[in-house]
Amino acid sequence: DIDKTEIQLDGSYLVCVGDGDIMLHDGTAYSFLTSDGNNSSPDLSGGNVAFVKNDGSDTEIYYSIGGATPVQLTTNSTDDHSPVISGTNIAWFSDVSGTDQVMFFDGSTITQVTNNSLSKDDLCISGDKVYFEQGGYPGIQVWEYDHARSVLLNDGFESGTTGGWTKTGGGSKFQYSTNNANPIEGSYSLRGRITGGTDKSGKIELTVSTTGYENIVLALDLEQSGFDYTGPQNQVDYLKVSYSVDGGSTWSLITEDPSPYLTKEINALLPASANDGSVKVQISIRADNGDYFQVDNVYVTGEAL
């Protein structure tokens, strides 16, 4: 008898590890998918299996479709681990430069889903969608990646640069830069700050191409600190997020909030006028000396036309 561990069930199929090898039961009998004793972490979808093999220098992802001879999916010098499979779609973690990143395989192409320094856990998959935890306590969030949607922009500012954001309003009393002191998440956020005076304003903008895409979704994390409901000049402080589909001639408001302290996630489906062209995103502030906002995890997706 072989001791069987890491058992997974799906319908009439069962996969497990027996003496370091992957065993698949099709409802009638067991078959061995491997025979070298260096395999672990199987996941099952019908008769399809993804698993990890230790090649002596690191761990790689393999898969078998319908009990066929396993195919090596990854060939790199980093540890690939924790695969999950749905149909022929596979997701897993890959240790890139000391940090796990989420990877996705659609049966033909490997896509790196994440590129940040945040910790990740609890990876799961359903069809084209992948879900995982990201961040550290108390900032753990559940993230969704939808492979059916294309990523047009993904910036968590972890490079320490401001990306494509530019200052378009405000004088010398409004400054913006990346910030690594108490960022929203990870090592950096983008921060805009009033550096003197009262009821001062400023704006930053970003342009994203949507050519060839529709059903555009804008998502970002936003934080504001120190705002007054009524400033010294009897003006209400504000932080606004807006978008423009005509190059900045007109702007449509997504959110506005004068709360003194606030952290929130924004997820907005833009109208059809944002399709197949370009979108400008604007963050504008009116506040007093020392007040600031932070933005992080700017994520724009669309579906191919």
Disulfide bonds with the S-S distance in Angstrom:
none
